């Protein structure tokens, strides 16, 4: 079948998309993939969409597939169901990142549909394991080309009123540096204290010494009651911690606010790329201290070893769907600096074999190795044993799969969830044989610092140190 072209409606370009998205933020299934260019990040594209034609919502073994007022249920593999829904849209010829297709999230616990894992951790947040919409219209903003277009898939029905009206309205309100209409109304509750974290750390050390595993990511969660518009909390988060793979997603079950610095998987022109992060230092208070901390990270044998373990894991994952000999490491342990932290970031690329779709690649690599450990399945089993509650959206993936065979997803770290009147955030790090307890514990807080500032009007208790 020959690919048709999407219809493009040119729109005024704005360096910051957020003021225009504000008009859509309270609509169910509003998605904003935000590169935060106006906040100084190195991203390129923003994607904005509302009103999906189909939704796929997976909880446990069942996926609810809704078209209009009709809902059907399936126990088939969720990745295959999304692939089939995207395939219902005819291919589109375009170099744009998104021309209609799937937008949404794949939660960490969707990994239970791929691997055999114990069921120990509590599922105490009523958030689906996957929430994906199929959208036939989206605004795509290209900050390199300083352009914006309403992109309409050839199979789109109806008119373009919703997105056009929001984008072309005059004089939007500029997002403020700080907002007051969202507030936290209780003390921040840590899921575990230092003693409980230390117990998990020591048990991981025993697994490492026994040769069960080489690395395990150990996470802790914080939460508080809150009320107000989650969009305002997102504005505060993106101001505090702008990141190239940020996202705002208003689902019927909860609103996701992500300021992720980490790309999970991108596919463009048949090439897949992943950029795992392993190794962290806080930013310095002065330029000299900042440079010293970045140099210390670059020279750290422990952090480099941690990163290389995950590079090897991801090379193996990508090789499941890539042409033989095509998987290469194009950058190893490069220091990248973000608002709050320095990270070691590697880049791995491969050419996807013709038999495989973007959803096949996503499934083969899910969840990302940088947030599990190595070997992946054993690390996930240990995570299930040691973390008291399920991760949900945290360490899953947020992004798109487009009808022009493109895909881009983040690793959902530096991510908040607002659900049922409560605000949640998570932070963790990889534990290896050379890890030191106090340093690993403090690294969690360095990673969580911007998110905890969103809780700024709440009291943060002494967490047991």
Secondary structure, DSSP 8 states (H G I E B T S, - for coil): ---B--EEEEE---S--HHHHTTTTTSTTEEEEE--GGGT-S--EEEEE---SEEEEEETTEEEEEETTEEEEE-S-HHHHHHHHHHTS--B--SSS-SSEEEEEE-GGGGGGTS-----SB--S---SEEEEEESEEEEEETTTTEEEEEE-TT--S-SHHHHHHHH-SS-----SS--SEEE-S-BEESS-HHHHHHHHHHHHHHHHTTS-SEEEEEEEEEEEEEE-HHHHHHHHHHHS--TEEEEEEETTEEEEEEE--EEEEEETTEEEE--EEEEEE--SSHHHHHHHHHHHHH-HHHHHHHHHHHHHHHHHHHTTB-TT--EEEEEEEEEE-SSEEEEEEEEEEEB-TT--HHHHHHHH-S-GGGTEESHHHHHHHHHHH-SB--TTTTSEEEEEETTS-EEEE---SEEEEETTEEEEEEEEEE-TT--HHHHHHHHHHHHHHHHHHTTTS-B-----
